Amino acid sequence: MRFDWRAISGPALTAVVAVAAFVIDRFIVAVPNPAPLFVCIVALASSVSGITSGLVCAIIAVASSALFFLGHRAMPGYDASDIARMLMLAATAAGTALITGLLRQKWIDAFAADQEHHATAARLAAALDQVDIGIVLLDADTRAEFINRAFRDTFALSDAQADSKPPFIALMYHGRDTGAYELPEEELSAFIAERIAMMRAGDSTPINLNLADGQVLRFSCTALPDGGRMLSYTPVTDLVRHTDDPAKADEVRAQRTGRERHPARLLRAAE
C-alpha cells in the first residue's frame, strides 16, 4: 500500500500547530487566536492534496479553536461571541477548502489538457515530416511556426534556419539565394513580390513552381481562422513536365548559366 504523505500532511500540520498553541499559551506566554493560521493551513492542504484534506484540516481547526476559546474563559461554557467566532471560522475554513480544492482540480485538468494538446501536436508534426508534400505553417505575423522535412530538403533549408521561425519573405529570399527557382534573374523580384502578396491576401489559387533541379511543385495557400496561413508544396513533376516546351527550357537554362557559379549552388552540387 502506497503511503500518501500529501493527504495527511495538512491535517498533521494543523494538529501540530494546535498543540503548539496550547502548550505555549498554557506554559510560556499568552498567544492570540490561531484561527487565521488555521485558515492558511487549510488553503495549503487543499492546494496540495485536494478538498478532502482541506476539510479534515477545517474540522481539526474548528475543534482546536473551540478548546482554545474554552481555555481562555473564567467561567465554564461559551458565550454568544465565542459561538459566533467559531461559526465564522467553520464557514471560512470550509469555504477555503472548497474553493482552493476546486481551483486545484481546475488547474490539474487544464494542465492535463495542455499536455494532451502538446502530445497531439508532436504526433501531428512527426506525421507531417513523413509526407513528401512540403508544409509550412505561418502565424498571423507570417512567421513560420512549423516547417516539415520535405520543405527543408527541397529548398536546402537547414534545421537551424527552420527552427528560428523565419518570416515567409525570408524563405522566399532563401530560395532565390540558393538558386532554387527556374527563373531568370530579372524575373525573381517580381515573382517573390507576387507570392508574398498572394500569401498575405490568403489567395488559395494553386500555382506551379518550377525548380532549377527539374522538380515542379504545386503551391497553395490556405487562410487559417487565427489569421495564420498553411502553405503546401505538392510535387507534380510527372503531371506537368511532359507538357513543357523543350525550347523554352533551353532558353531558361541559358539565362541561368551565370547563376550556376553561385556559392550556394556549388555547395548543393557538392552534396
N, C-alpha and C positions, 0 to 999 in steps of 0.2 A: 504494500500500500504506500503510495507516494505521500510524503509529508508536505502539506501546503502551508508554508510559513506565511504567505501573504494573507491567507484568510484569518489567521489568529494573531497577526502582528498588531492590528488595530485594537481589538479587544484587550490584548495583553498590555499594550501601551496605556490604554485608558485605565486599566486596573492598577498599573504601577503608579501612574500619576495620582490616582485617588488615594492609594495607600500612603504615598509620599506626602500628599497634602495633609492627611490626618495626622501622620507622625510629626511633621514639622509644626502643625498648628497646636498639637497637644503638648509637645515636649520642648520645642525650641522657641518659636515666635508665632504670633497670630498671623494667619495668611488670609487674603481676601478670597471671595468666592471663586473657585476654579472653573466655573461654568464656561466662560469664553474659551479657555484652553481645551475643555472637553469638546466644544463645537469644532475647533480646529482639528482635533484628532479624528473626529467623526468624518470630516471632509477628507482628511488624508487617507483614512481606511477605505472610504468609498471609492476614491480615485485609484487606489492600489488594487483592491480585490472585489469591488462591486458593492451593490446595495445591501446585501445580507450582512456583510462585515460591518458596514456603516450603521445599520440598525441595531446590531448587537452592541456596538460601542455606545449608541444613543441610550440604550436600556441601562448599561452599566453607568453611564454618566448621570442619568436621572436618579438612579438608586443611590449613587455615591453622594450626589448633591442633597438628597433627602436626609441622609445620615449626617452630612456636613452641617446642614441647617439645624438639625436637631441638637447637635453638639454645641451650638452657639446660643441656645436658648436657656434662660434661667429656670423656666418652668417647662415641664414635660409637654409634648404636643406641638402642633403647628398653628400659627395664626393665619389669617387670610392672605397677608403679604407673602408668607412662605409658600403657601399653596400656589399663589399666582406666579411666583418666580419659578417654581418647579414646572408648572404647566407651560410657561413660556419657554423654558429650557427644553422640555419634551418636544414641543412643536418645532422649535428652532433646530434641534438636533435631528429629529426625524426628517424635516424638510431638507436639511443639508445633506443627509444621507441619500434621500431620493433624488434630489437634483444632481448632486455630484455623480451618483451612480448612473443616472440616465445619460449625463454628458459623457461619462467614461465609455458607456456602451455605444453611444453615437460615434465617438472618436474611433473606437475599435472597428465598428462597421465601415466607417469611411476609410480607415487605413487598409482594411481587407479589400474593399472595392478598388482602392488605388493600386494595391499590389496586383490584383487580378487584371486591372487595366494595363499595367506595365507588362505583365506576363503575356497578355494577348497581343500587345504592340510588338513585343520582342518576337513572338511566333510569326506575326504577320511580316515583320521586317526580314526574318530568316526565310520565309516563303518567297517574298519578292526578290530576294537575292538569288533564287534558283531559276527564275524565269529568264528567257532570252530577250524580253522586252525591256528597254530602258525606262526606268520610272524615277521621276523627280517630284518630290512634294515641296511646294513653296508655302511659306506663311503669308500673312496679309501684307508684310513688307517685302515680299518677293525674295526672301532669303530661303535657301534650300535646307529644309529640316531633315530630309531623307533623300539619299541618292543610292540607288541599288547597284549591284555589282555589274550588271550588263552595261549601264551607262558609263560607269568608271572605266571599264575595259574598252568600250568603243571609242571614247574620247580621251583615252590615256590620262585619266584624272587620278591622281594619287589619293591614297586614303587620307593623308593629312589634309589635302586640299578639300576633299569631300566632307570630312568631318568638321571643318572650320565654318560650316554653314555659309558658303559663298552666296552672294546675290545672283539672280538669274543673268544679269548683264555680265558678271564676271565669268560665268560658264560659257556664254556666247563668245566673249573675247578669248577665253582659253582655247575654244575650238578654232578660232581664227589664228591664234599664235602658233598652234601646233599643226596648222595646215590641214585640218580635218575636213573642210568643206571643198567640194569640187566646184569652185567658183573662181573667176578671175579676181585679181586684187581690187580692181576698181569697183567691183560689184559687192564686195564683202560688207562695207559700211552700210549701204542701203539694205542689204539682206538682214544684217543684225538689227538695224532700227525697225524694220518691218516685223521681225519675230518678236521683239520686245513690245511693240505696240499691240500686236495680236494677243500676247500673253496678258498684258495689263487690261485689255478690253474683255478678256475671257472668251475670245473668239474660238469656238470649237471646230472651225473648219479644218479638216485634215489636209496637210500638205506633205509633199515628198521632199526629203533632204538627200541630195546626192553627196556622198562622201568621197574623198580622194582615193580611198583604198578600194573603190568599186561597190561598196555597200549602198543600199538605198533604204532609208528609214522613213516611215510614215509618222510624222509628228502631229500630235493632237493635244489640245489644252482643255481641261475641264475645270470650270469655276466651282470652288467648294463653298459650303454655307458660311464658313468663318472668314471668308474673304481671301483664302489661300487658293492655290492652283495645283492641280495634278497634271504633270506633263508626261506623256508616254511617247516612246520612240520604238515603233514596231518594225522589225526587219521585213521588208517586202522586195528584196533584191530580185528573187526569182520571178516575181509577178511583174516587175517594171523593167528590168534591164534588157529584156529581149525586144522591147519596143524602142530602145534608144537609137538615135541616128548615129552610126559609126563616124561619119564625117564630123558631126558636132563634137563627139567625144574626143576626136583627134585635135580639134581646134582648142578645146578647153585644156587638154593636157599640154599643148604647146604654149598656151598663155601662162600655165603654172610652172613652166620649166625653171624660171628664175627662183621660184619658192622652194624647189626641191632641196636647195642648199641650206634651208633654214635649220639652225642647230637642233630645234625640237624635232624636226622631221628626220634628221640624221640619227638622233638618239632613238627614235622609234624604229628606224630601219635596222639599226644595230641590234635592237632587241629581237 
